[in-house]
């Protein structure tokens, strides 16, 4: 993908500039997201992968997830890692605003936007977490994605994976490195993806999410970040031209 480097149009500022990506970059991202969306939708409808992974961490004798209260998964993965990523975003926002560095501010905004959209979707979802389901010792009924909501769907608010989105937030650093160091940018995207999957899988082990919940979290975060960067970079370029 390094061929994009020659097509980048910088938006000049007194500090580290934003840059305009060519339209075919966005076309490739939308195509990739469409393909992944079809695959993830199949996983969500089929449910075999989700149930296989969750049953591996479930104790059928005690009817609970033994790792639910694990210190490393709860305090380190579920809390500390999330706070560290959020702190990184806050640092970029404050420092970027102080130094009038638009790229730093945009990275922070993209991190927040991705997680916020997932949070809204999760808060309005009728899908319950594995530990609330009948199959895992709970009382709620699970149903495939986009199916009719059953009467006993339970507390809901579990889709997509909110915690995984905290890790996927870091994918925004792709846009920080890309113009000068495209290989490092793709590596940052890979690391952000890996962080989100790792943080999300910790929740799978605890019974807090199905694996597909985390896949969709990453999908939504990257979609929002790509769309967000397009809108913000175009808007900033328009603003600079008008001055």
N, C-alpha and C positions, 0 to 999 in steps of 0.2 A: 504493500500500500504506500510505499515511500514516494511513488510517482506524484502524489498530491503535493509534495513539497514545492515543486516548481510552479504550481498553480495558485498558491496562497497569496492573498492580497492583504497586506497588513493595514490596519487602521491606526494611523500614526497618532501617538500621544506623547506626553512628556516622560512617561514611564514605560514599563513593559507593555507593548501594544496588544490589542486584540487583533484578530486576523479573520478574514472571510474565507471559509472553505468553499470549494467548488460544489456546484449542485450535484455532480455525480457522486461525491462522497456521501451525501445524504441519501441518494438513490440506493447506493450499495448497502447502507445501514438499514434502510427500510426493507430492502429485499431480504437481508439476513434476519431481521426481526420477524418478517412474515413467515419465513421458513421455520424459524424456531417456534413461532407461535403455533403453527400447525402441529409440530412435534410435541410441544408442551400440552396442547389441547388433547392430543391423543393420550398422553400419559395421564392427564387429569380425568378423562372419561374412562379409560381402561382400569385404572386404580391398582393394577397388579404390583407395579413398582412401589407405589406408596405403601401399600399394606405389607409387602414383603419386608421393606426396610423397617417399618415401625414395629412389626411383629418380632423382628430380631431383637429389639431392645425392650420388649414387653415380657413380663413374667406372668404366664398364665396361671401359675399356682397362687400367687398373692394378688393377682388382678391389678397390678399397677406397674409403672415404669420405675425400676430400681434407681435409675440415674436422675430422676426428677429433682432431687434435692442435693445432687452432687455439688460439692463446693466449687470445683474447677469449672463445671458447666454452668452453674448458676451465677457465682460471683465473678469469675474471670471472663468466661465467654459471654454470658448474658448481660453482665453489667459493665465490667471494666473495659472490655474491648469496644463496646458501644460508646462509652463515655470518651474514650481516646479518639475515636473517629469524629465524634461531634466536636471535641475540643480542637481537632485539626481544622475542621471547617470554620469554627468560630475564630481561630487564630488567623486564618486567611482573610476572613471578612474584616476583622478589626485592623489588621496590618495593611490590607489592601486599601481600606477606606482612609487610613492615616497617611499612607504614602501616595494616595491617589493613583493606585495601580489597578486599572480596570480589569486586567486578567485575573488577578487574585480575587477580586470581588466577585467576578463571574463564576469562578470555580466554587467559591463558597455558596453562592446562590444556587448553582446546579446541584450541589450536594444536598442542600436543604429541600429543593424542589422535588427531587427524586424520592426522598424518604417521605416527604409530606403527602405526595400522591398515593404512595403505598399505604400510608397511615389512614388516609381518608377511605380508600377502598376497603381496607381491613375493618375499619370501624363500622362500615355499612354492610358488611358481608354476613350472610346467614350460615356460612360454613363454620362448624365448630371444630375445636382442636381435638386431636386423637385422644387425649386423656379424658375428654368429655363424652366419647362415643361408646355405644353399647359393646362394640367389638373389643374395647380396651378397658372395660370395667366401669364405664360411665352410663349415662342415660339418654344420650342424644343419638339421633339417626344421621348417618352420613349419606350424602347423595352426590352423584357425579356433577361436574361443572356444567352450568347452564341447564340443569334439569329443574323440574318443579320442586319448590321447597316443601319438604314434608312437615307435617304438623309438629313433630317432635324433633325439630332440627337443633334444639338446644340453645345455648347462649350465643353461638355464632362468634363474629368478630375475630376470625382466625385465618382469613385469606385475603390477600397474599401474606407472605411471611414478613411481618414488621421488623423483627430483629435482624433477619438476613439483609433487609434493605439498608440497615446501618453500615454493614460491610460493603455492600454494593455502592454506597455513596462515594467510595474512594475511586470508582471508575472515572469520576469527573477529572481526575488528575491527568487523564489522557489529553485533555485540552490545554493543560498547563505546559506539557512538554512538546506537543506535536510539531509546531512550526520549526523549531530549532533542532529537535532530536526526535524524529519520528519513530525510530526503533525503541527508544526509551518510552515514548508515549504508548506504543502497543504493549510494551511490557507492563506499564502502569495499569493499563486496562485489564491485562491478564491477572495481575496481582489483586486488583479490586474485585474481579470476578471470583478469584480463588478465596479471598477474604470473606466475601458474602456467602459463598457456598459452605465454607468452613464454619462460620458463625451460625448459619442456618442449620447445618447438620448437627451441631451441638443441641439445637432445639428439637430436632428429630429424635435424638437419643433420649431426651427428657420427656418426650411425648407431647411436646407443645405444638408441633407442626408436622404435616406430611412433607415429603421431599419436594413434591410438585409446587407446594406453596412457595418454597424458596426459589425455584426456577422462575416462577411468575414474578416474584419480587424483583429479581435481576432484570427480567424482561421489561417491566414497567419503569424501573429506574433508568435503564439505558435509553429507552424511548423518550422519556421526559428530558433526560440530559441532552440528547442529540437535538430534539426539538427546541429545548430551551436555549442551547448554544446558538442555533440558527436564528432564533428570534432576537436574542440579546446582541449578538454580533451585528446583525443587520440593523437593529435599532440604534446601536452605538455609532455605526458608520453613517447612518442618516443624520444623527445628531451632530456629528463632527462636520459633515458637509454643510449643515445649516449654520454653523458658527462663522 
